[in-house]
Amino acid sequence: MNKNDFNEGLLGFLDASPTPFHATNNMSMMLKNAGFKKLKEEETWHLEEGKKYFVTRNDASIIAFTYPKEKAYVMVGSHTDSPNLKLKPNPIIKEHGVVKFGVEPYGGLLLNPWFDRDLSLAGKVAYLDAQNKIQETLIDVQKSIAIIPSLAIHLDRKANEERSINMQTDISPVLSSNEDFDFEAFIKWQLEKNEIRDAKEIYASELSFYSTQKASFVGLRDDFIASARLDNLLSCYVGLLSICSISEDKPMLLIASDHEEVGSASSSGAAGSFLENTLKRMYPNYDAYMNMIRTSIMVSADNAHALHPNYADKHDKNHSPKINNGVVIKVNANQRYASNASTISKFMNVAQSVGEPYQQFVTRSDMGCGSTIGPITATRLGIDTLDIGLPTYAMHSIRELAGADDAYALYKILLAFNE
């Protein structure tokens, strides 16, 4: 696969994955097409050497793995969720001549870019069908149905100097000027679009707003990729294509977890039991399990802060990664990243073997450092772990920016781990 084909597929994956549920569903379909068999956690597993498998949890986290004789795995960890605005359970607000949606911020999102964007709605809906059974399905409205209008500069002369955002009152998307709007009827209409016509009652939903602007190339020579949810669907896509590209006799595992942006503490998050449960079912013998753990490596792939050309003073001068200059190795003395000398050396060696550059990132010592699933997974499993990332601008914005070269470079490095 060449870089152009890789990136075109990436743009399509980003556009088709407005929520973790949709990302997981798309990854499942791509894995099936690549010959992976789906497992169910509630059923007994009968694994065969030389086969490939995947399993999901809560429709928003996914693990895929080969099952060869060789047990020293290259595991790639990423996350399916991104900061967004989630719909509240009773979302409708009718006042001042319009219908608005009540929303709750999810994760550490950058709020200002959400204003004046064309927004749509997607996620999971649970309903009671005609046989009185609870069913679940995914919906994606796709149409631009809402917007969060800015307050005009005439009404806030200091907006460019000191405007703050109240998360309860200032970010309600405006839906309609028709106050007859009925939310349950709206959801049933979306279900009918999916050929579901027997929904008696809508029970619950997990719906999120997203920008309808498509992912695209930006730059004089298509230098950049601009999109929502690059953090962290970018790494999900790289890991997915990597495991789909290797042969079944190579030990590789991909995990893409939900809820990283809010701490990973959930049944389907990295702090939960999903990966550990899966690995112990793959290797029920404790000695075989420990042998696999201690001979494997976890590559925690998340986004990294690229040196911002307008805010260079926000970076350590000796650790300022640049876009399209290679994969970033992330280091933190206080273990906010799990990289150590052993795992860093392994990655450097493999990158050099395929002629790909790499960079190193350390946050300024006078600034806080974010974290990833890397330390969480290393703590829970005791597996040697490396934190890496693809350099990105505007992380946690509704539209982020990454390089057109870097994701493909990581793809080649991950494949080389198995050579």
Phi, psi and omega in degrees: 000129178270172186297320182297315178297319178302310184289325176296320176295324178298315180299318179295320179296317179299314182293328183273000187234067183287344180222164175302328178296315180290321178299315180294320178296318179294320178295321178300315181295320179292324177293318177300318179296335180268008175093013177276140178264136180278133174254157175241133183297330184278000180248161176286137180263139173234086185277142179240134177300140180089000178256170181232140188221162169211158182213147179239160174223132181055023177060010185229354175230148185215143173233131174235143181206148166274165183221067182272181176291320178293134189249358181277097189274146161261113179256135178246122181249136178211184178222147186270343186267157178219153176301138182199184174253117181262141179290135176285159183301320175247083197273344192281127175238118179246109180198155175056032174084008180222166171254129179238160174256132171279129184232161177232127179296136176249121179077182183273065185281149173278110193281322186307319181293351180282344180287143174062031176252144172287121187242144171235183188225138179206162177152206184250142178232134174251133185216163176262124182269184185293341178263015180060035175249142178280127179238158177230145178208163177261144174231153174215108184297324178069316179292146174288109187246352185207165179204150174253098184286139175289157170280130184300147179302330180296334182262359178206082187296341181259019184302321182281356182250320191210021181292129174251166184241125174270119187290342179272322191250339191260349190239026178281116179296137178271127187256318189199160170260002178263107186281006175275003184303134179240119187293315182295322177296322178297316180293319178298325176297320178295322177295321179297327175297334177265019179067025176254108186241007183247024179283110180280322183209138174272121183270306185204163179208155171234093187241143182229146173278150175211157178284137179276357176294131185283154171296146185203163169278145178224145178119159183300325179240034184054045184294330191236161169242124181249132181189160163285156169066020173302324170269097016224028179295338176302312180287326176302316182293317179299312179297320180297311180294329179295311183288334176283344185265345182267163178279159184291350178271005177256128182282111180215146179221140175240130170234129175237110189257151173275167168069017176296324185290349179238021173109353175072004184273082177202171181295334180252006177270170183294335177279351177278192190262003191303307183292314180299316177303315182295314182296322181287336174282330175290325183226078184293337175284125188297318179296319177295322177299311182293324176299317178296315181299315187278353175251359182259171177224138174258122175258101179278109187253110178226179181277157180236150181284110175288152176301114181280123185295340179261353182220050185298335182288355177276001184239153169288127187300329183270359182219061186239086184293147182247148177294141181064028176239015175114166180294146183259128171268124186257130185230139174213127184297333183264017173065028168288335165244150188264004181299141172223178186302321182294311183288324177298315181298319179300316182294316180301317182297317180292317179301317179296326183294335179250011175071027180258134179285162175218160181228168178234143179235129168228130180290157175304142183292343179259015178232152177290157181240131174289176180224182186218187174286349184303300180298326180296313181292318179299320180293316185289321187259335188076026182265142176297131191227145176235133174258122176231172177197164176260127186298134189218143168263157170058038180302135181076011169278168176287346174217110183259170185223127177230172180276151180282350182259332197287320181295319179295325177297317178296321177303315180293324179293316181297322177296324182290337176300333185259011181268000000 
